[in-house]
Amino acid sequence: MAEYFTRFSARLPMTSESAAHEALLALEGRRKAGEAHGNPNPEGFEAAYDHLDAAGRPVVWLHSRAGSPDNVVAFVQDCAERGLTEPGLWTLIWSFDCSKPRLDGYGGGACIVDLATGAIVERIDLNHWASVQTGRMRATERDGSS
Protein backbone atom coordinates (compact mmCIF):
# COMPACT_ATOMS: atom_id res chain seq x y z
CA MET A 1 0.00 0.00 0.00
CA ALA A 2 1.31 3.44 -0.91
CA GLU A 3 1.63 6.19 1.66
CA TYR A 4 1.12 9.81 0.63
CA PHE A 5 2.93 12.72 2.28
CA THR A 6 2.71 16.49 2.27
CA ARG A 7 5.98 17.88 3.56
CA PHE A 8 6.88 21.39 4.58
CA SER A 9 8.98 23.29 7.08
CA ALA A 10 8.89 27.05 7.62
CA ARG A 11 9.58 29.63 10.30
CA LEU A 12 7.01 32.32 11.08
CA PRO A 13 8.51 35.56 12.47
CA MET A 14 6.56 36.86 15.44
CA THR A 15 6.42 40.35 16.99
CA SER A 16 7.46 39.05 20.41
CA GLU A 17 7.89 35.93 22.50
CA SER A 18 4.47 36.53 24.03
CA ALA A 19 2.95 36.74 20.53
CA ALA A 20 4.55 33.39 19.68
CA HIS A 21 3.10 31.82 22.81
CA GLU A 22 -0.32 33.38 22.11
CA ALA A 23 -0.30 31.88 18.62
CA LEU A 24 0.64 28.45 19.96
CA LEU A 25 -2.09 28.62 22.61
CA ALA A 26 -4.66 29.51 19.94
CA LEU A 27 -3.49 26.56 17.84
CA GLU A 28 -3.73 24.26 20.86
CA GLY A 29 -7.30 25.45 21.42
CA ARG A 30 -8.19 24.56 17.84
CA ARG A 31 -6.62 21.14 18.30
CA LYS A 32 -8.56 20.46 21.50
CA ALA A 33 -11.79 21.40 19.74
CA GLY A 34 -10.90 18.95 16.95
CA GLU A 35 -10.05 16.20 19.41
CA ALA A 36 -13.49 16.60 20.96
CA HIS A 37 -14.85 15.64 17.53
CA GLY A 38 -12.54 12.63 17.14
CA ASN A 39 -9.76 14.27 15.11
CA PRO A 40 -6.42 14.07 16.99
CA ASN A 41 -4.68 16.78 14.93
CA PRO A 42 -7.27 18.69 12.91
CA GLU A 43 -4.74 21.26 11.73
CA GLY A 44 -2.47 18.52 10.36
CA PHE A 45 0.83 20.15 11.24
CA GLU A 46 3.19 20.69 14.13
CA ALA A 47 4.15 24.07 15.56
CA ALA A 48 6.75 24.97 18.17
CA TYR A 49 8.41 28.07 19.56
CA ASP A 50 11.84 28.13 17.93
CA HIS A 51 13.51 30.94 19.92
CA LEU A 52 15.21 33.57 17.74
CA ASP A 53 16.04 33.59 14.05
CA ALA A 54 19.25 35.05 12.57
CA ALA A 55 17.73 38.56 12.74
CA GLY A 56 17.00 38.13 16.46
CA ARG A 57 13.23 37.77 16.04
CA PRO A 58 11.20 35.16 17.90
CA VAL A 59 9.83 32.56 15.49
CA VAL A 60 7.35 29.72 15.42
CA TRP A 61 8.49 26.66 13.48
CA LEU A 62 5.72 25.06 11.38
CA HIS A 63 6.37 21.62 9.91
CA SER A 64 4.75 18.37 8.85
CA ARG A 65 5.09 15.14 6.93
CA ALA A 66 1.37 14.77 6.26
CA GLY A 67 -0.22 18.14 6.94
CA SER A 68 -2.43 20.49 5.02
CA PRO A 69 -0.84 23.59 3.47
CA ASP A 70 -4.29 25.21 3.51
CA ASN A 71 -4.48 24.81 7.29
CA VAL A 72 -1.00 26.27 7.75
CA VAL A 73 -1.85 29.27 5.59
CA ALA A 74 -5.12 29.79 7.50
CA PHE A 75 -3.18 29.69 10.80
CA VAL A 76 -0.62 32.19 9.49
CA GLN A 77 -3.38 34.48 8.20
CA ASP A 78 -5.08 34.36 11.61
CA CYS A 79 -1.81 35.23 13.35
CA ALA A 80 -1.19 38.11 10.92
CA GLU A 81 -4.72 39.48 11.29
CA ARG A 82 -4.28 39.43 15.08
CA GLY A 83 -1.03 41.41 14.79
CA LEU A 84 1.13 38.59 16.14
CA THR A 85 3.53 38.38 13.18
CA GLU A 86 6.24 40.71 11.99
CA PRO A 87 5.08 42.57 8.86
CA GLY A 88 6.62 41.40 5.60
CA LEU A 89 6.16 38.64 3.06
CA TRP A 90 6.12 35.04 4.28
CA THR A 91 6.46 32.00 2.04
CA LEU A 92 5.33 28.41 2.51
CA ILE A 93 6.70 25.85 0.05
CA TRP A 94 5.44 22.28 0.22
CA SER A 95 5.92 19.01 -1.61
CA PHE A 96 3.59 16.12 -2.27
CA ASP A 97 5.36 12.79 -2.12
CA CYS A 98 4.52 9.10 -2.19
CA SER A 99 6.22 6.01 -0.82
CA LYS A 100 5.67 4.19 -4.14
CA PRO A 101 5.70 5.31 -7.76
CA ARG A 102 2.20 6.67 -8.42
CA LEU A 103 1.07 9.05 -11.14
CA ASP A 104 -0.84 11.12 -8.61
CA GLY A 105 1.82 10.92 -5.90
CA TYR A 106 4.05 13.90 -6.62
CA GLY A 107 3.74 17.65 -6.84
CA GLY A 108 3.80 20.62 -4.58
CA GLY A 109 3.22 24.29 -4.41
CA ALA A 110 3.89 27.57 -2.71
CA CYS A 111 1.97 30.40 -1.11
CA ILE A 112 3.10 33.93 -0.26
CA VAL A 113 1.26 35.73 2.56
CA ASP A 114 1.51 39.43 3.41
CA LEU A 115 2.03 39.31 7.17
CA ALA A 116 0.95 42.93 7.57
CA THR A 117 -2.58 42.10 6.40
CA GLY A 118 -2.90 38.32 6.25
CA ALA A 119 -3.72 38.49 2.54
CA ILE A 120 -2.51 35.83 0.13
CA VAL A 121 -0.28 37.61 -2.38
CA GLU A 122 0.35 34.65 -4.68
CA ARG A 123 -0.27 30.91 -4.72
CA ILE A 124 0.82 28.15 -7.08
CA ASP A 125 -0.03 24.47 -7.31
CA LEU A 126 2.52 22.69 -9.51
CA ASN A 127 0.10 20.14 -10.93
CA HIS A 128 -2.35 22.88 -11.93
CA TRP A 129 0.46 25.04 -13.32
CA ALA A 130 1.82 22.16 -15.45
CA SER A 131 -1.67 21.39 -16.77
CA VAL A 132 -2.28 25.04 -17.75
CA GLN A 133 1.14 25.36 -19.41
CA THR A 134 0.67 22.12 -21.36
CA GLY A 135 -2.77 23.26 -22.51
CA ARG A 136 -1.35 26.59 -23.73
CA MET A 137 1.47 24.88 -25.59
CA ARG A 138 -0.90 22.44 -27.27
CA ALA A 139 -3.19 25.31 -28.28
CA THR A 140 -0.21 27.17 -29.75
CA GLU A 141 0.82 24.05 -31.69
CA ARG A 142 -2.73 23.63 -33.05
CA ASP A 143 -3.01 27.30 -34.00
CA GLY A 144 0.42 27.27 -35.65
CA SER A 145 -0.29 24.14 -37.71
CA SER A 146 -3.70 25.29 -39.01
Secondary structure, DSSP 8 states (H G I E B T S, - for coil): ---EEEEEEEEEEBSSHHHHHHHHHHHHHHHHHHHHTT-S-TT-SEEEEEEE-TTS-EEEEEEESB--HHHHHHHHHHHHHTT-B-SSEEEEEEEEEESS--TTS-EEEEEEEETTT--EEEEEEHHHHHHHHHHHHHHHHHHHH-
